[in-house]
Amino acid sequence: PVEVAVVTGGPEVADRLTSLPFDHLVFTGSATVGKLVMANAAKNLVPVTLELGGKSPQIVFEDADIEAFVPIACKAIVQNTGQTCSAGSRLLIQQSIYDDVVAEVVRSGLVESRHRGTAVRVDPDGQTVWSIGDPGTVVFPRSTNKPFQAAGLVREGLDLEPRLLALAAASHSAEPFHLEGVREILARGDLDESALQTPPSYPVDPHEHAAVLRAGEGRLPIRMDCSGKHAAMLLTCVQRGWSTHDYLDPDHPVQRAITATFTELVGPPDVVGVDGCGAPLLATSLERLARGVGRLMRAEPGSAERRVADAMVAHPEQVSGTRRPDLALARAVPGSLVKSGAESVVVAGLADGSALAVKIEDGGERPLFVVLHRALELAGVDADLLRERPVVLGGGRPVGEVRPVL
């Protein structure tokens, strides 16, 4: 017959019980009493299983009912301030169900598409608070590297007022004020548009693109969204007495200076590629990218990094454009630095020095800011914009939305 006996008491009772010749002992509790249990059991060669302080992991297997598990796990963590056997200090999930879906497209109540990706948040100390997907995966940050590139130029003596410094870190929409700013930067080095080695392009903003076509004009290097960065590189070269015809060569002094700054703020690049604008492209993990952005936000006032961060925060319209989601978010969250890049990657630095980074695996832009907005909500940021969802249309009317899965 199965017999169950409940005995209450302190260390003295535990001492008496564990001295008895049981077949097996299982103990949960403090490490102090656990040592006593183990010592007593050893006298009778009784095997012991110790589970001390609620520190065992919670393990989720592939056949688990996730919806049922989550409330149970959350309750166990908070119950009795976490001092229970089932509290668990860590969660282990079987790799086969490690799901990195970060957004869904819903049409007429049915999930029509899913986007996978990675999101990570670091605190003001640079420690990872949480992540979805693998934050250690190496990615090309694309234009989210521009703040670090601009900081490298400032360290080499580039001295621009905040308005133009923000443009040096921009992926601009080629609106008239952007183009005027690029020309202004070039003119300070007695250069003109012919010095730019950006590929001839149409504006990335569809309204500006349409305006160019209506005017009967075409692609120009200055209309490429990276021309502000290139103009700043060229001006730095002129000021330092470096050659300008080969400023995009990875071994050029201006690129070596940028790589050195990137290495200090983010880490050594894992891969050096070529960006869409032709400049060297330094790869890193999303986690290190977020930490680097946090370092920009926390840098000493007046330092090169802080000057770039402050300029981008003060002039977000220069960083992107008047119709871009980057600008809308920067205005909705005061004190934030927002920078997106090609192939669906975006970073956000907050006034407290924390930072977030998001990468959509398939490179599609549709869910990018949806996921970032949700990540900001999870970080405790409150703004009406963060709760807005892109509408899915059917017959010209709303029939669904793009929603985050975080």
LINQUI-V883251 format. One record per residue. N is the residue number from 1. PSI is psi as a letter, one per 40 degrees, with the letter a starting at -180 (* if undefined). OMEGA is omega in degrees with one decimal (NA if undefined). D_FIRST is the distance of its C-alpha to the first C-alpha in Angstrom with 1 decimal. Layout:
n=N psi=PSI omega=OMEGA d_first=D_FIRST
n=N psi=PSI omega=OMEGA d_first=D_FIRST
//
This chain:
n=1 psi=i omega=178.2 d_first=0.0
n=2 psi=h omega=-179.7 d_first=3.8
n=3 psi=h omega=178.0 d_first=6.3
n=4 psi=h omega=178.0 d_first=9.9
n=5 psi=h omega=177.8 d_first=12.9
n=6 psi=h omega=-179.2 d_first=16.5
n=7 psi=h omega=178.7 d_first=19.2
n=8 psi=i omega=178.5 d_first=22.8
n=9 psi=a omega=-177.9 d_first=25.8
n=10 psi=a omega=-177.7 d_first=28.3
n=11 psi=d omega=-178.7 d_first=29.1
n=12 psi=d omega=179.0 d_first=28.6
n=13 psi=d omega=179.3 d_first=25.0
n=14 psi=d omega=179.9 d_first=24.4
n=15 psi=d omega=180.0 d_first=26.2
n=16 psi=d omega=-177.0 d_first=24.0
n=17 psi=d omega=-174.8 d_first=20.7
n=18 psi=e omega=175.4 d_first=21.9
n=19 psi=e omega=-179.6 d_first=23.2
n=20 psi=i omega=-175.7 d_first=19.7
n=21 psi=g omega=175.8 d_first=18.6
n=22 psi=i omega=175.3 d_first=16.0
n=23 psi=d omega=-178.6 d_first=15.6
n=24 psi=i omega=177.5 d_first=17.2
n=25 psi=h omega=172.6 d_first=18.7
n=26 psi=h omega=-177.1 d_first=19.8
n=27 psi=h omega=171.4 d_first=22.5
n=28 psi=h omega=-178.0 d_first=24.8
n=29 psi=a omega=-174.7 d_first=27.8
n=30 psi=i omega=178.6 d_first=31.1
n=31 psi=d omega=-178.4 d_first=32.6
n=32 psi=d omega=179.1 d_first=33.3
n=33 psi=d omega=178.5 d_first=29.8
n=34 psi=d omega=178.0 d_first=28.7
n=35 psi=d omega=178.6 d_first=31.0
n=36 psi=d omega=178.9 d_first=29.6
n=37 psi=d omega=-178.1 d_first=26.0
n=38 psi=d omega=-179.0 d_first=27.4
n=39 psi=d omega=-179.5 d_first=29.5
n=40 psi=d omega=-178.2 d_first=26.8
n=41 psi=d omega=-178.5 d_first=24.3
n=42 psi=d omega=179.9 d_first=27.1
n=43 psi=d omega=-179.7 d_first=27.5
n=44 psi=e omega=-178.7 d_first=24.1
n=45 psi=f omega=178.5 d_first=24.6
n=46 psi=h omega=178.1 d_first=21.6
n=47 psi=i omega=-174.6 d_first=22.2
n=48 psi=h omega=170.1 d_first=22.7
n=49 psi=h omega=-178.7 d_first=23.3
n=50 psi=h omega=174.5 d_first=25.8
n=51 psi=h omega=-166.6 d_first=26.9
n=52 psi=h omega=169.3 d_first=29.8
n=53 psi=e omega=179.2 d_first=31.7
n=54 psi=f omega=-175.0 d_first=30.8
n=55 psi=e omega=177.8 d_first=33.0
n=56 psi=i omega=-179.7 d_first=30.9
n=57 psi=i omega=168.2 d_first=32.7
n=58 psi=h omega=-174.2 d_first=31.8
n=59 psi=h omega=-179.2 d_first=32.1
n=60 psi=h omega=178.8 d_first=33.3
n=61 psi=i omega=-171.5 d_first=33.1
n=62 psi=d omega=-179.9 d_first=35.6
n=63 psi=e omega=-177.3 d_first=33.3
n=64 psi=i omega=172.0 d_first=32.6
n=65 psi=g omega=-172.9 d_first=33.7
n=66 psi=d omega=-178.2 d_first=36.2
n=67 psi=d omega=178.0 d_first=37.2
n=68 psi=d omega=-175.8 d_first=33.6
n=69 psi=d omega=-172.1 d_first=33.0
n=70 psi=d omega=179.8 d_first=36.2
n=71 psi=d omega=178.3 d_first=35.5
n=72 psi=d omega=-179.0 d_first=32.0
n=73 psi=d omega=-179.8 d_first=33.4
n=74 psi=d omega=179.1 d_first=36.3
n=75 psi=d omega=-178.8 d_first=34.2
n=76 psi=d omega=-177.7 d_first=32.0
n=77 psi=d omega=-174.7 d_first=35.3
n=78 psi=d omega=-177.5 d_first=36.8
n=79 psi=h omega=180.0 d_first=33.9
n=80 psi=f omega=-178.4 d_first=34.2
n=81 psi=f omega=175.7 d_first=37.2
n=82 psi=e omega=-177.6 d_first=35.1
n=83 psi=g omega=175.8 d_first=33.0
n=84 psi=i omega=-178.3 d_first=29.6
n=85 psi=d omega=-174.7 d_first=27.2
n=86 psi=e omega=-176.3 d_first=28.2
n=87 psi=d omega=178.7 d_first=31.9
n=88 psi=h omega=-179.8 d_first=32.9
n=89 psi=e omega=-179.3 d_first=36.4
n=90 psi=i omega=-177.0 d_first=37.3
n=91 psi=h omega=178.0 d_first=36.8
n=92 psi=h omega=-177.0 d_first=36.6
n=93 psi=h omega=179.5 d_first=37.6
n=94 psi=h omega=-172.1 d_first=37.5
n=95 psi=d omega=-176.0 d_first=41.2
n=96 psi=e omega=178.9 d_first=41.2
n=97 psi=e omega=179.4 d_first=40.8
n=98 psi=g omega=-171.0 d_first=43.0
n=99 psi=h omega=-179.4 d_first=45.4
n=100 psi=f omega=171.6 d_first=48.7
n=101 psi=h omega=-176.8 d_first=50.1
n=102 psi=e omega=179.2 d_first=52.1
n=103 psi=i omega=177.6 d_first=54.0
n=104 psi=i omega=173.2 d_first=54.1
n=105 psi=h omega=-176.0 d_first=57.0
n=106 psi=h omega=176.2 d_first=56.1
n=107 psi=h omega=178.0 d_first=58.5
n=108 psi=f omega=176.5 d_first=58.0
n=109 psi=e omega=-178.8 d_first=54.4
n=110 psi=h omega=175.4 d_first=53.6
n=111 psi=h omega=-174.7 d_first=53.1
n=112 psi=d omega=-178.5 d_first=56.1
n=113 psi=i omega=176.0 d_first=56.1
n=114 psi=i omega=176.1 d_first=54.1
n=115 psi=h omega=175.5 d_first=55.4
n=116 psi=i omega=-179.3 d_first=53.5
n=117 psi=a omega=-178.7 d_first=54.5
n=118 psi=h omega=175.5 d_first=53.8
n=119 psi=i omega=-179.0 d_first=54.2
n=120 psi=i omega=175.7 d_first=53.8
n=121 psi=h omega=174.5 d_first=54.5
n=122 psi=i omega=-179.4 d_first=55.4
n=123 psi=i omega=-178.4 d_first=55.8
n=124 psi=e omega=176.5 d_first=59.0
n=125 psi=e omega=-179.8 d_first=57.9
n=126 psi=e omega=178.9 d_first=57.6
n=127 psi=i omega=179.8 d_first=53.8
n=128 psi=h omega=179.7 d_first=52.0
n=129 psi=d omega=177.1 d_first=50.2
n=130 psi=i omega=176.0 d_first=48.8
n=131 psi=i omega=171.6 d_first=49.7
n=132 psi=h omega=-172.5 d_first=49.2
n=133 psi=a omega=-177.5 d_first=49.6
n=134 psi=h omega=-177.8 d_first=50.5
n=135 psi=e omega=178.8 d_first=53.0
n=136 psi=e omega=179.1 d_first=53.9
n=137 psi=h omega=-178.8 d_first=55.5
n=138 psi=h omega=-179.0 d_first=59.2
n=139 psi=i omega=167.1 d_first=61.5
n=140 psi=h omega=-177.9 d_first=65.2
n=141 psi=e omega=-177.2 d_first=65.5
n=142 psi=b omega=-172.2 d_first=68.9
n=143 psi=e omega=174.1 d_first=70.8
n=144 psi=e omega=172.8 d_first=68.1
n=145 psi=e omega=-171.5 d_first=69.6
n=146 psi=d omega=176.4 d_first=72.9
n=147 psi=d omega=179.3 d_first=72.2
n=148 psi=d omega=176.6 d_first=71.7
n=149 psi=d omega=179.4 d_first=74.8
n=150 psi=d omega=178.4 d_first=76.8
n=151 psi=d omega=177.1 d_first=75.6
n=152 psi=d omega=178.5 d_first=76.8
n=153 psi=d omega=179.1 d_first=80.2
n=154 psi=d omega=177.7 d_first=80.5
n=155 psi=d omega=179.1 d_first=79.7
n=156 psi=e omega=173.8 d_first=82.7
n=157 psi=e omega=177.5 d_first=85.0
n=158 psi=h omega=-176.3 d_first=84.6
n=159 psi=g omega=179.4 d_first=85.7
n=160 psi=i omega=173.7 d_first=85.3
n=161 psi=i omega=-173.0 d_first=85.0
n=162 psi=d omega=-179.3 d_first=81.5
n=163 psi=d omega=-178.2 d_first=82.6
n=164 psi=d omega=176.4 d_first=83.6
n=165 psi=d omega=175.5 d_first=80.9
n=166 psi=d omega=178.6 d_first=78.3
n=167 psi=d omega=177.5 d_first=80.3
n=168 psi=d omega=179.1 d_first=80.0
n=169 psi=e omega=-169.3 d_first=76.2
n=170 psi=i omega=160.5 d_first=76.4
n=171 psi=g omega=-166.2 d_first=75.7
n=172 psi=i omega=-177.4 d_first=78.4
n=173 psi=e omega=-177.4 d_first=79.3
n=174 psi=f omega=170.4 d_first=82.9
n=175 psi=i omega=-175.3 d_first=84.1
n=176 psi=d omega=-178.2 d_first=87.6
n=177 psi=d omega=174.6 d_first=86.6
n=178 psi=d omega=-177.5 d_first=84.4
n=179 psi=d omega=177.1 d_first=87.3
n=180 psi=d omega=178.8 d_first=89.7
n=181 psi=d omega=178.2 d_first=87.3
n=182 psi=d omega=178.8 d_first=87.0
n=183 psi=d omega=179.0 d_first=90.8
n=184 psi=d omega=178.0 d_first=91.1
n=185 psi=d omega=-179.8 d_first=88.8
n=186 psi=d omega=-176.7 d_first=90.8
n=187 psi=d omega=-179.8 d_first=94.1
n=188 psi=e omega=173.9 d_first=93.3
n=189 psi=e omega=-176.9 d_first=93.4
n=190 psi=f omega=178.6 d_first=96.6
n=191 psi=i omega=173.2 d_first=94.5
n=192 psi=a omega=-174.2 d_first=94.3
n=193 psi=d omega=-178.0 d_first=91.9
n=194 psi=e omega=179.5 d_first=93.2
n=195 psi=d omega=-177.8 d_first=91.3
n=196 psi=h omega=176.0 d_first=87.9
n=197 psi=f omega=172.1 d_first=86.0
n=198 psi=i omega=178.5 d_first=83.5
n=199 psi=h omega=175.5 d_first=83.5
n=200 psi=h omega=-172.1 d_first=85.7
n=201 psi=i omega=166.9 d_first=83.3
n=202 psi=i omega=175.6 d_first=83.2
n=203 psi=i omega=177.1 d_first=81.5
n=204 psi=d omega=177.9 d_first=77.7
n=205 psi=h omega=-176.8 d_first=78.2
n=206 psi=d omega=178.6 d_first=78.9
n=207 psi=d omega=178.2 d_first=81.4
n=208 psi=d omega=176.4 d_first=83.4
n=209 psi=d omega=179.9 d_first=83.1
n=210 psi=d omega=179.8 d_first=84.6
n=211 psi=d omega=178.1 d_first=87.4
n=212 psi=d omega=-179.9 d_first=88.3
n=213 psi=d omega=179.0 d_first=88.6
n=214 psi=d omega=179.6 d_first=90.7
n=215 psi=e omega=179.4 d_first=93.0
n=216 psi=f omega=-179.3 d_first=93.5
n=217 psi=i omega=-175.7 d_first=92.1
n=218 psi=a omega=-176.9 d_first=89.5
n=219 psi=i omega=175.5 d_first=87.3
n=220 psi=i omega=176.6 d_first=88.2
n=221 psi=d omega=-177.5 d_first=86.6
n=222 psi=d omega=179.4 d_first=86.6
n=223 psi=e omega=175.9 d_first=84.7
n=224 psi=h omega=-170.9 d_first=81.7
n=225 psi=e omega=179.0 d_first=79.0
n=226 psi=e omega=-173.6 d_first=79.0
n=227 psi=d omega=176.2 d_first=82.7
n=228 psi=d omega=177.6 d_first=82.2
n=229 psi=d omega=-179.2 d_first=80.2
n=230 psi=d omega=177.8 d_first=82.8
n=231 psi=d omega=179.4 d_first=85.6
n=232 psi=d omega=175.4 d_first=84.0
n=233 psi=d omega=-179.1 d_first=83.5
n=234 psi=d omega=179.5 d_first=87.2
n=235 psi=d omega=177.1 d_first=88.4
n=236 psi=d omega=178.4 d_first=86.4
n=237 psi=d omega=180.0 d_first=88.0
n=238 psi=d omega=-178.0 d_first=91.5
n=239 psi=d omega=-179.5 d_first=90.9
n=240 psi=e omega=-179.0 d_first=89.7
n=241 psi=f omega=179.0 d_first=92.4
n=242 psi=i omega=178.2 d_first=90.1
n=243 psi=i omega=-179.5 d_first=91.0
n=244 psi=e omega=-175.2 d_first=90.0
n=245 psi=d omega=-176.5 d_first=90.4
n=246 psi=f omega=-173.1 d_first=87.3
n=247 psi=e omega=179.0 d_first=85.1
n=248 psi=e omega=178.0 d_first=82.1
n=249 psi=h omega=-179.5 d_first=82.0
n=250 psi=d omega=-179.6 d_first=78.7
n=251 psi=e omega=177.4 d_first=80.9
n=252 psi=i omega=-179.2 d_first=83.2
n=253 psi=d omega=-178.1 d_first=83.2
n=254 psi=d omega=178.5 d_first=82.1
n=255 psi=d omega=176.3 d_first=79.0
n=256 psi=d omega=178.3 d_first=78.2
n=257 psi=d omega=178.6 d_first=78.3
n=258 psi=d omega=-179.9 d_first=76.0
n=259 psi=d omega=178.7 d_first=73.5
n=260 psi=d omega=178.4 d_first=73.6
n=261 psi=d omega=177.7 d_first=72.8
n=262 psi=d omega=-179.0 d_first=70.0
n=263 psi=d omega=-179.7 d_first=68.6
n=264 psi=d omega=-173.9 d_first=68.7
n=265 psi=d omega=-174.6 d_first=67.2
n=266 psi=d omega=-175.6 d_first=64.7
n=267 psi=i omega=178.3 d_first=64.4
n=268 psi=h omega=-179.9 d_first=66.1
n=269 psi=h omega=178.7 d_first=66.5
n=270 psi=d omega=179.2 d_first=64.2
n=271 psi=i omega=172.3 d_first=66.8
n=272 psi=h omega=-179.6 d_first=70.4
n=273 psi=a omega=178.7 d_first=71.4
n=274 psi=h omega=-179.4 d_first=74.2
n=275 psi=i omega=-179.3 d_first=73.8
n=276 psi=d omega=-179.6 d_first=75.4
n=277 psi=e omega=-179.9 d_first=78.3
n=278 psi=e omega=-179.8 d_first=79.0
n=279 psi=i omega=174.8 d_first=77.8
n=280 psi=i omega=-177.0 d_first=75.3
n=281 psi=h omega=-174.3 d_first=71.7
n=282 psi=h omega=-177.4 d_first=69.1
n=283 psi=i omega=176.7 d_first=65.5
n=284 psi=i omega=176.1 d_first=62.5
n=285 psi=i omega=179.4 d_first=58.9
n=286 psi=d omega=179.7 d_first=58.3
n=287 psi=d omega=179.6 d_first=56.5
n=288 psi=d omega=177.0 d_first=59.5
n=289 psi=d omega=178.4 d_first=61.8
n=290 psi=d omega=178.7 d_first=60.2
n=291 psi=d omega=178.9 d_first=60.4
n=292 psi=d omega=177.8 d_first=64.0
n=293 psi=d omega=176.9 d_first=64.7
n=294 psi=d omega=178.6 d_first=63.0
n=295 psi=d omega=175.6 d_first=65.3
n=296 psi=d omega=-176.5 d_first=68.3
n=297 psi=d omega=-176.5 d_first=67.2
n=298 psi=e omega=-174.3 d_first=66.6
n=299 psi=i omega=179.9 d_first=69.7
n=300 psi=h omega=176.8 d_first=72.3
n=301 psi=h omega=179.8 d_first=74.9
n=302 psi=e omega=177.1 d_first=78.0
n=303 psi=i omega=-179.5 d_first=76.3
n=304 psi=d omega=-177.7 d_first=76.8
n=305 psi=d omega=-177.8 d_first=73.2
n=306 psi=d omega=176.7 d_first=73.4
n=307 psi=d omega=178.3 d_first=76.8
n=308 psi=d omega=-179.3 d_first=75.4
n=309 psi=d omega=-179.0 d_first=72.4
n=310 psi=d omega=179.0 d_first=74.5
n=311 psi=d omega=-179.9 d_first=77.0
n=312 psi=d omega=178.2 d_first=74.4
n=313 psi=d omega=-176.6 d_first=72.9
n=314 psi=d omega=-175.2 d_first=76.3
n=315 psi=g omega=-178.0 d_first=77.7
n=316 psi=d omega=177.9 d_first=74.9
n=317 psi=d omega=176.3 d_first=77.6
n=318 psi=d omega=-176.1 d_first=79.1
n=319 psi=d omega=-179.4 d_first=75.7
n=320 psi=c omega=-179.2 d_first=75.2
n=321 psi=i omega=-171.9 d_first=77.4
n=322 psi=e omega=-178.3 d_first=77.9
n=323 psi=e omega=-171.1 d_first=75.8
n=324 psi=i omega=178.9 d_first=72.9
n=325 psi=d omega=176.5 d_first=69.2
n=326 psi=d omega=-178.6 d_first=69.5
n=327 psi=d omega=-179.6 d_first=72.1
n=328 psi=d omega=-179.2 d_first=70.2
n=329 psi=d omega=-179.4 d_first=67.1
n=330 psi=d omega=179.0 d_first=69.2
n=331 psi=d omega=-179.5 d_first=70.9
n=332 psi=d omega=-178.6 d_first=67.7
n=333 psi=g omega=-176.8 d_first=66.1
n=334 psi=h omega=178.2 d_first=68.8
n=335 psi=e omega=-177.6 d_first=68.9
n=336 psi=i omega=172.5 d_first=67.1
n=337 psi=h omega=-177.5 d_first=68.3
n=338 psi=h omega=-179.8 d_first=67.6
n=339 psi=h omega=177.7 d_first=68.6
n=340 psi=i omega=179.7 d_first=67.7
n=341 psi=i omega=-179.7 d_first=68.5
n=342 psi=i omega=-177.9 d_first=68.9
n=343 psi=f omega=169.2 d_first=66.0
n=344 psi=g omega=172.4 d_first=64.0
n=345 psi=i omega=-178.2 d_first=63.3
n=346 psi=i omega=175.1 d_first=63.7
n=347 psi=i omega=175.0 d_first=63.3
n=348 psi=h omega=174.3 d_first=63.4
n=349 psi=h omega=-177.2 d_first=64.0
n=350 psi=i omega=-174.5 d_first=63.4
n=351 psi=d omega=-179.0 d_first=65.4
n=352 psi=e omega=179.2 d_first=62.6
n=353 psi=e omega=174.5 d_first=62.7
n=354 psi=i omega=-176.8 d_first=59.6
n=355 psi=i omega=178.4 d_first=60.0
n=356 psi=i omega=174.9 d_first=58.5
n=357 psi=i omega=-178.7 d_first=59.2
n=358 psi=h omega=174.4 d_first=58.4
n=359 psi=h omega=175.4 d_first=59.1
n=360 psi=h omega=-170.0 d_first=58.7
n=361 psi=d omega=-175.1 d_first=57.9
n=362 psi=e omega=178.2 d_first=60.3
n=363 psi=e omega=180.0 d_first=63.2
n=364 psi=h omega=-175.6 d_first=63.6
n=365 psi=e omega=-172.9 d_first=64.8
n=366 psi=d omega=-176.5 d_first=63.5
n=367 psi=e omega=-167.8 d_first=60.1
n=368 psi=d omega=-177.0 d_first=61.3
n=369 psi=d omega=173.1 d_first=62.1
n=370 psi=d omega=-179.2 d_first=59.4
n=371 psi=d omega=179.2 d_first=56.8
n=372 psi=d omega=179.5 d_first=58.8
n=373 psi=d omega=179.0 d_first=59.1
n=374 psi=d omega=178.1 d_first=55.3
n=375 psi=d omega=177.4 d_first=54.8
n=376 psi=d omega=175.2 d_first=57.2
n=377 psi=d omega=179.6 d_first=55.3
n=378 psi=d omega=177.7 d_first=52.1
n=379 psi=e omega=177.3 d_first=54.3
n=380 psi=e omega=178.7 d_first=55.0
n=381 psi=h omega=-178.3 d_first=58.5
n=382 psi=h omega=176.4 d_first=59.6
n=383 psi=i omega=-178.3 d_first=62.5
n=384 psi=d omega=-178.2 d_first=63.1
n=385 psi=d omega=-175.8 d_first=64.0
n=386 psi=d omega=-178.8 d_first=60.5
n=387 psi=e omega=178.4 d_first=59.2
n=388 psi=i omega=-179.8 d_first=61.8
n=389 psi=h omega=174.2 d_first=60.9
n=390 psi=h omega=-175.7 d_first=63.3
n=391 psi=h omega=172.2 d_first=63.8
n=392 psi=h omega=-175.5 d_first=63.4
n=393 psi=i omega=172.0 d_first=66.3
n=394 psi=h omega=-176.9 d_first=66.5
n=395 psi=f omega=179.0 d_first=69.9
n=396 psi=e omega=179.2 d_first=71.1
n=397 psi=i omega=-178.4 d_first=68.5
n=398 psi=h omega=176.2 d_first=65.1
n=399 psi=e omega=-179.6 d_first=62.2
n=400 psi=a omega=-176.6 d_first=59.8
n=401 psi=i omega=168.7 d_first=59.5
n=402 psi=h omega=-173.3 d_first=58.6
n=403 psi=i omega=178.1 d_first=55.5
n=404 psi=i omega=176.1 d_first=53.7
n=405 psi=g omega=178.6 d_first=50.1
n=406 psi=* omega=NA d_first=49.3
//
